[in-house]
Amino acid sequence: MLKGYFKFLSVTVFSLVSLFLLSSCATTGNHKVLYFAHSLPTSHPVHKGILAMQESLHSKSDGNLQLKIFPDGQLGSEREALELLQIGSIAMTKVSASALSNFAPEYQITVIPYLFRDSEHLFNNLEGEVGQQLLEGGTEYLLRGICFYDAGARSFYTKDRPVHSPSDLDGLKVRVQNDQMSVDMANTLGASATPMAFGELYTALQQNVVDGAENNIPSFVSSNHFEVCKYYIFDEHTMVPDVVIIGTKFWDLLSDQEKGWLEAAAQESVVKQKQYWAETVAENMKMLKEAGVEFIYPDKAPFVSKSKPVMERLMKDSKLRPIIDKINSN
């Protein structure tokens, strides 16, 4: 139960050094500044959503509560950012829900293949009772969720072999995020899952360490992986949201008014971030076609069928089954 809590014991030397460089919540007079770190480039629609939150928070609080954003992995990977939150070195971060599953097990459900039927089904759940349960559940591990951002659907992309069915994944080394659910997902669908830091992936693709990967369209573009991989397969096996997180060490230090400002600013940014996401995907699709990437739209039924063991395994967990049942019934 306390497994996630003790993850901070594995903090890297980088994280330890940053303790001396940062105070996660600077205070000047009546002004508070929350340090917000994430690993995405500034061109990414999720970063634009965070900027919208920053602007809204400044407006609502008359500058009394502010965000200082450290993008582009300046303060480490997603895992390192979560560890920094747990030990109180930074206040906030944005991570994939799959990365959170290593800390708060309930988030495993977001990586179940084909659990969410479409974007509408996804957000009906995330912005309702299920989502609130997930956001609040992380407090046990010193990580409180604030809101969910749209991260689209994740699909496979490959260098040399087009994929039309799960059998085409056989023998392919596919990079996945470093969490057990992502590994199980790819292996169950027939690939050879290869966990790896996202920042190492471009070189790994170039050097044939892996044959492909899986991600959403904006990340496929912003990482320049399309320069190496010319097949993008819209199997859309998962719809894993991004999550804005604040460390409970600093959430508990905020007044009720400050918490209200932050939550209201976050909800406003959710609306804008979804717009940024849709606009970015449309622009990226046009650019990818011009760059010679081949889009493949396979029959999803064989992928859905082959991936069922992942959900069946998690349904045996008495803590996760009620959440999965609730999603399936919505």
Secondary structure, 3 states (H helix, E strand, C coil): CCCCHHHHHHCCHHHHHHHHHCCCEEEECCEEEEEEECCCCCCCHHHHHHHHHHHHHHHHCCCCEEEEEECCCCCCCHHHHHHHHHHCCCCEEEEEHHHHCCCCHHHHHHHCCCCCCCHHHHHHHHCCHHHHHHHHHHHHHCEEEEEEECCCCEEEEECCCCCCCHHHHCCCEEEECCCHHHHHHHHHCCCEEEECCHHHHHHHHHCCCCCEEEECHHHHHHCCHHHCCCEEEEEEEECCCEEEEEEHHHHCCCCHHHHHHHHHHHHHHHHHHHHHHHHHHHHHHHHHHHCCCEEECCCCHHHHHHHHHHHHHHCCCCCCHHHHHHHHHC
